[in-house]
């Protein structure tokens, strides 16, 4: 079949209009600040220390909450002061958990305001149990890593937050993607890391090379 002369000239013009896919912007390391949350009746030094670039946090199940009269579990955590409701944000760091620790949340994304009534307080939690040499889970479901006791593991949590909508969260262990999950919808939130203890006895976690990334 012979195409009309107009078609022969039109086809190359269409091809010229095509544009290559845009590459995603690179992640950029960004400064961050934090404050320590700890049992309200104890000095910071009783539950937190920083030596040689390592943040060590510990708490006991019998400790007081962070504010007098609070019904929340005991904690010693780095509460990041950078808050966000949209955009690309990532927490990265190495985590060390001593043998026997069972029950704490060691990293979370906490929703502080702007969410729908009745929505749970967190978008994301990484919890430690004493199964299989120490197991790190997304809440109580997806296994992120096992045999974590007494060794450093590199964790990265990337949050693609959507203003007024539902975003996505990816978690990596030692560079390997372990899960992609949805957040709980619109909110202003921030990162936290440390020990928020839901178990019994002593909970401890250590952190180093903690960084904040934006895209």
N, C-alpha and C positions, 0 to 999 in steps of 0.2 A: 504494500500500500504506500502511496506517495503522500506525504503530509503537505498541506497547503504551505505556500511560501511564508505566510505570517507565522505559522507554528514553528517552522524551522528556526526562525530568528527569535521567537519568544522563549524557547526552552532554555538556552544558555542564560538568558536574563533571570529566569526563576532560580537557577542554580546559584547565581551571584548573590541573591538575596539571603541565602542560608548563612547562618552565623554559628561558629563553633560554640560548644557548651562552655559556660563560664566555670572556671575552677573555683572551688570553695576558698574563702579567705584563710590564710594561715592562722593557726593558734599563736597568740602572743602572751608571753608571761607578764603578769601584772602584779604590782605590789599589793599586799593585803595586810590588814590589821585585825587584832582580836583582843578579847578579854577572857580571863579565866573565870569560869563558873565552878564553884566548889561548895561543900557544906557550909551553910551560913554561919555556923558557930565556930569554925576553925580558920586559922590563918592559911593563906595560900600555900605557904611552905610545908604545911602538914599533909598536903595531897598533890603537890605539883613541884617538879624541879626541871631545870633546863641545864644540861651540861654537855659541852662538846657538840652542840647542834642537835642534841636529842631531847625531845620533850617527853618526860615521863609523868603519867597521871595514874592515880590509883584511888580507890574508894572501897568502903566496906558496906555490906548490906544493912548494917546497923547505923550508918551515918545519917545525919540530918539532910533534908533536901536543900536546895540552893537558897531558898528563902523561907523564913520562919512561917510555919503554918501551911506551907504548900503540901499538896497531896502527891506530888511527883516523886519518882524514885531518886535515890542519891546519885550524885554525879560529880565528876571532875572533867570539865570539857573546855576546849578552846572554842569560844563563840565568835565566829567571824563577824566583823562589823560591816562588811560589804553586803548590801542587800540588793535584790534584783527581782523583777517581775517578768522580764522578757530578755531575749538574746541568748548567746552561747556562753556558757560558763563551765569551767572545769576545776575540780579539786584533784590534786595529785600528791601522793606521798608514799613513804615506806612505813609499814606497820609491823611491830614486833609484839607478840603476845606470849607471856610466860606460860609454862605448862600448868594445866589445871584450871585456868580461868574459864568460867562458864556463866554466860548470861548477859554480858554487857553489849550495848550498841557502841561501836567504835568510830563510826562515821555516819552522819545523817544530813539530810536537807530538811530544815525545819521551816514550816509555813508560819509566818508571824502575823499577817493581817491580809485583808482583801479577799479571802476565800469565801465560798458559799457556806452558810450556816450548817453545822453538823458534819463538815468535812474533817477527817482525821488531821492531826497536827503535823504530820510529816509526809513528804513526797517520797522519801527514800530512807532506808536504814540498812546498815551492815551490822549483823549480829554475830557474836561468837558463841559457839557451843563446844563442849568437850568431847564430841564424837570424832572418831577417825584422826586422832592426833591433833585435834583442834580444827574446827570447821567454821568458815566464814560464809554466811548466807545473806541473801537479800530477804529481809524480814525473816520468816521461818520457812521459806520455800527454796528458791533457786540456790544451789551451791555455787559459790564464787571461787572458793579455794579450800583445800584440805591439807592436813599436816602442816598447819601454820605455826604450831608452837615452837618457840625458841629459834625462830628464823625471821629474817626480814622479807616481807612481801610487798611488791610495788602495786599500789592500787590507784586507778584513775577513774573518776566519775565525771562524765560529761552530761550537762543538762542543757537541752535546747528548749528554753522556756518560751511560751506563747502568751502575749498579753491578752487576757480575757478568754483564753482557750486552754487546750490540753497539749502539753509538750511531751518530749521523749527524754529518757535518761539511759545512758549507756554506762556499763561498768566493765572495767578491764582489770585483769590480774596478771602481773608480769608481762604486760603488753598484749595479752590475748583477750578478745572480747568474750565476756561470760554471759551477759544478759542485756537486752534492750527492753525497757518497760515504760509505761506511761506514767506521768505525774498525775496529781489529783485536780488539775485544772487551775484556774486563775488564782494568784496569790502573790504576795511579796514574801520572799524567803531568803535564807542564808545557809551557808555550810557550817557544820560543827564536826569536831573530832575529839576523841578522848574516851572516857568510859561513863556511860549512862547505864547504871547497873540494875538489871531486872532479876538477877540471880541471887545466889547466896555466897557468903564468905567475902573474900577479897577479889576485886577485879583490877587488873592493871593492863595498860597498853603503852607502848612507846612509839614515838613518831619522829621521823627525820626526813630531810629533803622535801618539806611541804611547800607546794607551789600553787599559785592561782593563775588560771589561763582564761583568756577571752578570745573570741573569734569575731 
